[in-house]
Amino acid sequence: MTTASPASIGAPGYSETMPCEPESARRARLLISAALSTSLRLTPSDLVRLRTEADLALGEIRAEVLRAEATWRQLLGRWFEEGRAAVDSLAPDVALLARVLEGLRTSL
């Protein structure tokens, strides 16, 4: 695990690229804690850079959400098509029907 260290000259700077994993959230919190533990003097250009980096990060998150949603819709559509094909074929799943009947018998 890498640790954040402040820049020795000029405005404090912290940077680390983290993969999209649960562990990343903990590492991000540690990075923020390290950044906030030093005294910060933010200039207007620092604020602009921070805003720009935040917008880029949010854009990446939005893109990942859209990709995940598109994948989910594709899978859902495929499952629907497979289910519809099974219903349209009128070939009953004998094992499924046997389990349903057994469940009904045991519930009486």
KOLNU-143090 format. One record per residue: residue in one letter; x, y, z of N, C-alpha, C in turn. Coordinates in steps of 0.2 Angstrom, whole numbers, plus 5000, padded with zeros to 4 digits. Layout:
<atoms>
AXYZXYZXYZ;...
</atoms>
This chain:
<atoms>
M500449945000500050005000500450065000;T500350114996500750174996500450225000;T500850265003500550325008500650385004;A500250435006500250505003500750545007;S501150585003501550625007501550695003;P501550745007501450815005502050835000;A501850884996502450904991502850954996;S503550944995503950984999504051054997;I503851074991503951144989503251164986;G503051224987502451254984501851224987;A501251234984500651214986500651134988;P500351114993500351044995499951004989;G500250954987499950914982499850834983;Y499350804982499250734984498950704978;S499250644976498950614970499050544970;E498550504969498550434969497950404965;T498150364960497650324956497450264959;M496850254961496650194964496150154960;P496150084960495650044956494950044959;C494450024956493750024958493649964962;E493849964969493849914973493549934980;P493349894984493149914991493649944995;E494249914994494849934998495050014996;S494850034990495050094987494650154992;A494050134994493750184998494150205005;R494450145008494850155014495450195012;R495750175007496350215005496250285003;A495650295000495450364998495350405005;R495050375010494950415016495650425020;L496150375019496750395022497150445018;L497050445012497350505008497050565010;I496450575010496050635012496350655019;S496350605024496550625031497250655031;A497750625027498450645026498450715023;A498050725018497950795015497750845020;L497250825024496950875029497350885035;S497750845036498150845043498750905042;T498850925036499350975035498951045035;S499251095036498951165035498951175028;L498351195025498251205018498151285017;R498451305012498251375009498051365002;L497451365001497251354994497151424991;T497451424985497451484981496851474976;P496651534973496051524968496251474962;S496851464960497051414955497051344958;D497151334964497051274968496351254968;L495951304969495251284969494951264962;V495251304957495051284950495251214948;R495851194950496151134949495751074953;L495551094959495151044963494551034960;R494151084957493551084954493551044948;T494151054944494251014938494350944939;E494750924944494850854945494250824948;A493850854952493250834955492750814949;D492750864944492250854938492450794934;L493150784933493350724930493250664933;A493350664940493150604944492450584943;L492050634944491250624944491050604937;G491350624931491250604925491450534924;E491950514926492150444926491650394930;I491450414935490950384939490350374935;R490150434932489450434928489550384922;A490150384919490250344913490250264915;E490550254921490550184924489850164925;V489450204928488750184930488350174923;L488450214918488050204912488250144909;R488950124909489150064906488850004910;A488850004917488549954921487749944919;E487450004918486750004917486549974910;A487049984905486949954898487049884899;T487549864902487649794903487049754906;W486849784912486249754915485649754910;R485549804906484949804902485049744897;Q485649734894485749684889485649614892;L485849604898485749544902485049534903;L484749584905483949574907483649564900;G483749594895483449574889483549504886;R484249484887484349414885483949364890;W483949374896483549334901482749334898;F482549394897481849394895481749354888;E482149364884482149324877482149254878;E482649224883482649154884482049134888;G481749174892481149154896480549154891;R480549204887479949204882480049144877;A480649124875480749074870480449004874;A480649004880480448944884479648934884;V479348994886478648994886478348984879;D478549014874478249004867478348934865;S478948894867479048824865478548774867;L478148794872477648754875477948684878;A478548684879478848624881478948634889;P478548604893478648624900479248584903;D479448624908480048594912479848544917;V479848484915479548434919479848434926;A480548444927480848444934480548504938;L480448564935480148614938479448604940;L479048574936478348564938478348514943;A478848464943478848414949478948444955;R479448494955479648524962479048574964;V478648604959478148644961477548594964;L477448544961476948494964477148474970;E477748454971477948424978477948484983;G478048544981478048594986477248604988;L476848604983476148604985475848554989;R476048494988475848434992476148444999;T476748465000477048475007476648535011;S476448585007476148635010475448625013;L475148565010474448555012474348515019;
</atoms>
